[in-house]
Amino acid sequence: MGEISRFRPGHKAPNDGIYIEVGEQGDSVMNPKQVRLAKGDPFPETSNHNRQWIKKEQHN
């Protein structure tokens, strides 16, 4: 089984990283919130109830 990749406010971050808001269907949103969380930190509220948090991809 895979790790959950979408999170709602109040869920705990599974890993350290930067997380970004997306729409419920995974679509991008204009001016999304971004947060840096440590493992175990709770996700904050999103801009509206139809959004979720995902880990921002790191590009080297």
N, CA, C and O atoms as CSV, one atom per row, in Angstrom:
chain,resi,resn,atom,element,x,y,z
A,1,MET,N,N,0.836,-1.180,0.000
A,1,MET,CA,C,0.000,0.000,0.000
A,1,MET,C,C,0.875,1.235,0.000
A,1,MET,O,O,1.924,1.267,0.644
A,2,GLY,N,N,0.442,2.248,-0.722
A,2,GLY,CA,C,1.209,3.483,-0.811
A,2,GLY,C,C,0.861,4.462,0.291
A,2,GLY,O,O,-0.140,4.330,0.996
A,3,GLU,N,N,1.715,5.429,0.405
A,3,GLU,CA,C,1.513,6.490,1.389
A,3,GLU,C,C,0.457,7.470,0.875
A,3,GLU,O,O,0.378,7.730,-0.326
A,4,ILE,N,N,-0.342,8.004,1.776
A,4,ILE,CA,C,-1.339,9.011,1.403
A,4,ILE,C,C,-0.591,10.224,0.860
A,4,ILE,O,O,0.420,10.636,1.429
A,5,SER,N,N,-1.081,10.795,-0.233
A,5,SER,CA,C,-0.366,11.923,-0.822
A,5,SER,C,C,-1.151,13.232,-0.790
A,5,SER,O,O,-0.620,14.280,-1.157
A,6,ARG,N,N,-2.412,13.180,-0.353
A,6,ARG,CA,C,-3.230,14.392,-0.219
A,6,ARG,C,C,-3.677,14.511,1.226
A,6,ARG,O,O,-4.037,13.527,1.872
A,7,PHE,N,N,-3.644,15.736,1.714
A,7,PHE,CA,C,-3.905,15.947,3.132
A,7,PHE,C,C,-4.901,17.066,3.350
A,7,PHE,O,O,-4.935,18.041,2.599
A,8,ARG,N,N,-5.696,16.920,4.368
A,8,ARG,CA,C,-6.682,17.935,4.758
A,8,ARG,C,C,-6.150,18.664,5.992
A,8,ARG,O,O,-5.296,18.141,6.707
A,9,PRO,N,N,-6.663,19.881,6.239
A,9,PRO,CA,C,-6.253,20.606,7.445
A,9,PRO,C,C,-6.417,19.728,8.696
A,9,PRO,O,O,-7.429,19.049,8.869
A,10,GLY,N,N,-5.403,19.761,9.552
A,10,GLY,CA,C,-5.430,18.968,10.778
A,10,GLY,C,C,-4.695,17.648,10.665
A,10,GLY,O,O,-4.254,17.107,11.680
A,11,HIS,N,N,-4.545,17.105,9.439
A,11,HIS,CA,C,-3.737,15.891,9.272
A,11,HIS,C,C,-2.306,16.220,9.659
A,11,HIS,O,O,-1.923,17.390,9.672
A,12,LYS,N,N,-1.513,15.212,9.973
A,12,LYS,CA,C,-0.111,15.403,10.340
A,12,LYS,C,C,0.783,15.168,9.120
A,12,LYS,O,O,0.560,14.234,8.350
A,13,ALA,N,N,1.794,16.021,8.952
A,13,ALA,CA,C,2.737,15.878,7.843
A,13,ALA,C,C,3.534,14.583,8.012
A,13,ALA,O,O,4.080,14.334,9.087
A,14,PRO,N,N,3.608,13.756,6.962
A,14,PRO,CA,C,4.339,12.494,7.074
A,14,PRO,C,C,5.856,12.680,7.013
A,14,PRO,O,O,6.608,11.833,7.495
A,15,ASN,N,N,6.300,13.785,6.422
A,15,ASN,CA,C,7.731,14.055,6.253
A,15,ASN,C,C,7.971,15.558,6.281
A,15,ASN,O,O,7.053,16.353,6.081
A,16,ASP,N,N,9.232,15.935,6.536
A,16,ASP,CA,C,9.619,17.337,6.418
A,16,ASP,C,C,9.462,17.753,4.963
A,16,ASP,O,O,9.691,16.950,4.058
A,17,GLY,N,N,9.078,18.993,4.735
A,17,GLY,CA,C,9.016,19.469,3.362
A,17,GLY,C,C,8.119,20.661,3.180
A,17,GLY,O,O,7.534,21.180,4.131
A,18,ILE,N,N,8.022,21.091,1.927
A,18,ILE,CA,C,7.145,22.191,1.548
A,18,ILE,C,C,5.901,21.583,0.929
A,18,ILE,O,O,5.981,20.723,0.052
A,19,TYR,N,N,4.753,22.042,1.396
A,19,TYR,CA,C,3.470,21.541,0.910
A,19,TYR,C,C,2.706,22.700,0.281
A,19,TYR,O,O,2.819,23.845,0.719
A,20,ILE,N,N,1.923,22.385,-0.759
A,20,ILE,CA,C,1.226,23.400,-1.537
A,20,ILE,C,C,-0.236,23.004,-1.697
A,20,ILE,O,O,-0.565,21.819,-1.736
A,21,GLU,N,N,-1.114,24.003,-1.789
A,21,GLU,CA,C,-2.544,23.747,-1.987
A,21,GLU,C,C,-2.834,23.322,-3.423
A,21,GLU,O,O,-2.241,23.841,-4.368
A,22,VAL,N,N,-3.754,22.372,-3.572
A,22,VAL,CA,C,-4.298,22.003,-4.884
A,22,VAL,C,C,-5.798,21.844,-4.725
A,22,VAL,O,O,-6.308,21.747,-3.609
A,23,GLY,N,N,-6.504,21.818,-5.855
A,23,GLY,CA,C,-7.937,21.553,-5.827
A,23,GLY,C,C,-8.197,20.101,-5.477
A,23,GLY,O,O,-7.274,19.287,-5.495
A,24,GLU,N,N,-9.433,19.764,-5.159
A,24,GLU,CA,C,-9.781,18.403,-4.760
A,24,GLU,C,C,-9.418,17.351,-5.799
A,24,GLU,O,O,-9.079,16.220,-5.450
A,25,GLN,N,N,-9.488,17.716,-7.070
A,25,GLN,CA,C,-9.169,16.767,-8.130
A,25,GLN,C,C,-7.692,16.796,-8.516
A,25,GLN,O,O,-7.295,16.152,-9.488
A,26,GLY,N,N,-6.879,17.532,-7.767
A,26,GLY,CA,C,-5.451,17.607,-8.040
A,26,GLY,C,C,-5.078,18.723,-8.994
A,26,GLY,O,O,-3.911,18.872,-9.357
A,27,ASP,N,N,-6.075,19.517,-9.405
A,27,ASP,CA,C,-5.784,20.624,-10.317
A,27,ASP,C,C,-5.099,21.757,-9.573
A,27,ASP,O,O,-5.322,21.964,-8.380
A,28,SER,N,N,-4.258,22.488,-10.300
A,28,SER,CA,C,-3.551,23.604,-9.672
A,28,SER,C,C,-4.499,24.779,-9.467
A,28,SER,O,O,-5.529,24.888,-10.134
A,29,VAL,N,N,-4.141,25.643,-8.550
A,29,VAL,CA,C,-4.964,26.807,-8.219
A,29,VAL,C,C,-4.109,28.059,-8.368
A,29,VAL,O,O,-2.884,28.002,-8.261
A,30,MET,N,N,-4.767,29.193,-8.617
A,30,MET,CA,C,-4.029,30.454,-8.725
A,30,MET,C,C,-3.591,30.906,-7.332
A,30,MET,O,O,-4.372,30.863,-6.382
A,31,ASN,N,N,-2.346,31.333,-7.224
A,31,ASN,CA,C,-1.778,31.828,-5.965
A,31,ASN,C,C,-2.008,30.875,-4.795
A,31,ASN,O,O,-2.596,31.266,-3.787
A,32,PRO,N,N,-1.547,29.623,-4.920
A,32,PRO,CA,C,-1.760,28.666,-3.828
A,32,PRO,C,C,-0.906,29.004,-2.608
A,32,PRO,O,O,0.187,29.556,-2.732
A,33,LYS,N,N,-1.424,28.666,-1.437
A,33,LYS,CA,C,-0.634,28.797,-0.213
A,33,LYS,C,C,0.454,27.733,-0.248
A,33,LYS,O,O,0.265,26.659,-0.819
A,34,GLN,N,N,1.595,28.037,0.365
A,34,GLN,CA,C,2.670,27.072,0.556
A,34,GLN,C,C,3.097,27.143,2.015
A,34,GLN,O,O,3.150,28.223,2.603
A,35,VAL,N,N,3.398,25.993,2.592
A,35,VAL,CA,C,3.874,25.947,3.978
A,35,VAL,C,C,5.037,24.981,4.089
A,35,VAL,O,O,5.089,23.972,3.386
A,36,ARG,N,N,5.959,25.292,4.970
A,36,ARG,CA,C,7.060,24.376,5.281
A,36,ARG,C,C,6.699,23.707,6.598
A,36,ARG,O,O,6.484,24.378,7.608
A,37,LEU,N,N,6.633,22.376,6.582
A,37,LEU,CA,C,6.262,21.623,7.774
A,37,LEU,C,C,7.332,20.600,8.120
A,37,LEU,O,O,8.021,20.085,7.239
A,38,ALA,N,N,7.463,20.314,9.391
A,38,ALA,CA,C,8.312,19.230,9.862
A,38,ALA,C,C,7.428,18.000,10.053
A,38,ALA,O,O,6.216,18.122,10.233
A,39,LYS,N,N,8.029,16.834,10.013
A,39,LYS,CA,C,7.287,15.592,10.207
A,39,LYS,C,C,6.475,15.688,11.500
A,39,LYS,O,O,7.014,16.008,12.560
A,40,GLY,N,N,5.169,15.404,11.398
A,40,GLY,CA,C,4.295,15.432,12.561
A,40,GLY,C,C,3.564,16.743,12.778
A,40,GLY,O,O,2.626,16.796,13.574
A,41,ASP,N,N,3.971,17.809,12.085
A,41,ASP,CA,C,3.273,19.095,12.207
A,41,ASP,C,C,1.880,18.978,11.585
A,41,ASP,O,O,1.717,18.292,10.576
A,42,PRO,N,N,0.878,19.633,12.164
A,42,PRO,CA,C,-0.464,19.603,11.563
A,42,PRO,C,C,-0.556,20.549,10.371
A,42,PRO,O,O,0.058,21.616,10.361
A,43,PHE,N,N,-1.326,20.145,9.373
A,43,PHE,CA,C,-1.561,21.001,8.214
A,43,PHE,C,C,-2.498,22.136,8.620
A,43,PHE,O,O,-3.474,21.907,9.334
A,44,PRO,N,N,-2.208,23.364,8.168
A,44,PRO,CA,C,-3.087,24.499,8.474
A,44,PRO,C,C,-4.335,24.479,7.597
A,44,PRO,O,O,-4.475,23.642,6.706
A,45,GLU,N,N,-5.227,25.410,7.866
A,45,GLU,CA,C,-6.425,25.560,7.040
A,45,GLU,C,C,-6.024,25.955,5.625
A,45,GLU,O,O,-5.021,26.639,5.423
A,46,THR,N,N,-6.811,25.523,4.655
A,46,THR,CA,C,-6.596,25.915,3.266
A,46,THR,C,C,-7.394,27.183,2.990
A,46,THR,O,O,-8.169,27.633,3.834
A,47,SER,N,N,-7.197,27.762,1.794
A,47,SER,CA,C,-7.898,28.994,1.433
A,47,SER,C,C,-9.402,28.791,1.313
A,47,SER,O,O,-10.178,29.716,1.554
A,48,ASN,N,N,-9.819,27.572,0.938
A,48,ASN,CA,C,-11.242,27.243,0.951
A,48,ASN,C,C,-11.408,25.741,1.173
A,48,ASN,O,O,-10.444,24.984,1.065
A,49,HIS,N,N,-12.618,25.317,1.482
A,49,HIS,CA,C,-12.866,23.922,1.869
A,49,HIS,C,C,-12.691,22.925,0.730
A,49,HIS,O,O,-12.664,21.720,0.977
A,50,ASN,N,N,-12.571,23.395,-0.508
A,50,ASN,CA,C,-12.399,22.492,-1.648
A,50,ASN,C,C,-10.937,22.198,-1.962
A,50,ASN,O,O,-10.642,21.561,-2.972
A,51,ARG,N,N,-10.028,22.648,-1.121
A,51,ARG,CA,C,-8.604,22.442,-1.383
A,51,ARG,C,C,-7.987,21.448,-0.418
A,51,ARG,O,O,-8.498,21.205,0.676
A,52,GLN,N,N,-6.872,20.882,-0.857
A,52,GLN,CA,C,-6.102,19.936,-0.069
A,52,GLN,C,C,-4.628,20.307,-0.178
A,52,GLN,O,O,-4.255,21.162,-0.982
A,53,TRP,N,N,-3.796,19.665,0.629
A,53,TRP,CA,C,-2.357,19.886,0.602
A,53,TRP,C,C,-1.667,18.699,-0.056
A,53,TRP,O,O,-2.059,17.552,0.162
A,54,ILE,N,N,-0.620,18.973,-0.878
A,54,ILE,CA,C,0.248,17.927,-1.403
A,54,ILE,C,C,1.677,18.393,-1.224
A,54,ILE,O,O,1.932,19.587,-1.071
A,55,LYS,N,N,2.620,17.446,-1.244
A,55,LYS,CA,C,4.035,17.819,-1.122
A,55,LYS,C,C,4.484,18.417,-2.442
A,55,LYS,O,O,4.224,17.864,-3.511
A,56,LYS,N,N,5.162,19.553,-2.356
A,56,LYS,CA,C,5.678,20.230,-3.539
A,56,LYS,C,C,6.866,19.429,-4.074
A,56,LYS,O,O,7.746,19.027,-3.313
A,57,GLU,N,N,6.884,19.205,-5.374
A,57,GLU,CA,C,7.977,18.459,-5.984
A,57,GLU,C,C,9.246,19.277,-5.952
A,57,GLU,O,O,9.232,20.482,-6.202
A,58,GLN,N,N,10.336,18.615,-5.645
A,58,GLN,CA,C,11.639,19.275,-5.610
A,58,GLN,C,C,12.343,19.038,-6.936
A,58,GLN,O,O,12.499,17.897,-7.370
A,59,HIS,N,N,12.764,20.113,-7.571
A,59,HIS,CA,C,13.506,20.008,-8.834
A,59,HIS,C,C,14.942,20.451,-8.594
A,59,HIS,O,O,15.185,21.553,-8.102
A,60,ASN,N,N,15.883,19.597,-8.940
A,60,ASN,CA,C,17.303,19.938,-8.736
A,60,ASN,C,C,17.893,20.504,-9.996
A,60,ASN,O,O,19.074,20.850,-10.023
